[in-house]
Amino acid sequence: WTLVVGYETGFYPPWLTGGCSGIVVTSILLSLLVMIVLATSKLHKMLLYRMMPKEAIKKVERGEIFVERDSNATIFFSHLIGFERMSGEMSPQEFLIMLTQLYEQFDRLALKHKCTKIETIGGYYIVTGPGKERCPEGGMDGVVRVALFALDAMKFVQNFQYKGMRLQIKAGFATGPIVSGVIPSALPKYTVFGDTVNFSSRMQSTSKPMMIQCPEKSYNPLRKSPGFDFELEEREEDGQLGVFVKGKGHTLTYWVKGFVEVDKTKDVVDMVTSKSARENVPDKDNILDEDKESGASDEIDLEEAIGSGVDDGGEKRRVSFKLAD
């Protein structure tokens, strides 16, 4: 007897080829769906990071209250001059396109200088820079970042035009203590509080078109900035320095007009070279004392003082000079 067990067509079921194909296609589709979900989540994260700091996002995700204090932050305000007039004269679509083009560039500059955008309210644009104690070691002070951002933003506005129409802004910033946090609501919002915020707003409102104004507390760190030489000018009105600020009285303020990046490496090399040159110069008084003790004449031989040289012919040469009485 011969016993045979199995399928007449073989040990492979007829649905094997189709089943394997279906598994491969399903795996590819599931992989694509996972990639899309991960990419969308990443885009949402990046958008949140632009709206508020990472620390705030982590706490909000855990349902915690985020409150942060900074004893020396810098707040920047700018206002688009004629905002109300333009919003009434232009169509809503054109007006929105113009603001989008303007504020998108401001957003790029804020990222470039590592400033935190707070919000835009109508014609106002607000950013903040951290205090020096909150900056990474060796990092740039927040007031310097804000000043560089303000100057770049002003330069952009000077060259910006929409359908032949040029814009103007007034800007100002101030440095001081603030409290920042996320207001828990259906639409979480990162914002800042404190007297420094009001003072910064006053710096903007009392400024002039296409000018950047700052108080003395912001002026001092800019003047001492190690990497930049800022062009700062005292504000003078009717022969009197400063300007009247609501809630502060008469306040000494400065115009921030520009900056030059300083090459500190070159300065250090020049300083070391100059110091070395001074140390190698012979002391004339010592030479005179030695000359008097030896009873030599007024003519002084400097061969021992500065060494002897060899001219092109290979002969030794001597250097001497006569001191005046």
ABEGO torsion letter per residue (X at the ends): XBBBBEBAAEABBAAAAAAAAAAAAAAAAAAAAAAAAAAAAAAAAAAAAAABBAAAAAAAAAGBBBBBBBAABBBBBBBBBGAAAAAAABBAAAAAAAAAAAAAAAAAAAAAAGBBBABBBEABBBBBBBBAAABBBGBBBAAAAAAAAAAAAAAAAAABBBGGBBBBBBBBBBBEBBBBBBBBBABBBBBBBEAAAAAAAAAAAABBBGBBBBBAAAAAAAAABAABBBBBBBBBBGGBBEBBBBGAEBBBBBBBAEBBBBBAAAAAAAAAAAAAAAAABBBAAAAAAAAAAAGBBABBBAAAAAEBBBBAAGBBBBBBBBBBX
